[in-house]
């Protein structure tokens, strides 16, 4: 499991992403949506790794969740792999919601 490589005591990548969706206030949710749309360069409502990285960086700039920690540790690719549940190389809003719901 990807999170097994993280030292004990540090939050898992999955939990970091969940913070982006479940712990966000309504204004933070609006920023998350806006950041998703901004990162989604081709407006297909799916994020490639490059777009997902941009999404994480935008969220980090806005102080949302623990995106800054993912960015600081260069774990965007690892986080992408955790969120891309079907392994198709794309992250959808449904995948983000599903992983958040699974960890509640």
Secondary structure, DSSP 8 states (H G I E B T S, - for coil): -GGGGS-TTS--HHHHHHHHHHS--HHHHHHHHHHHHHH-TT-SSEE-HHHHHHHHHHHHHTT-TTHHHHHHTT-HHHHHHHH-TT-SS-EEHHHHHHHHHHT-
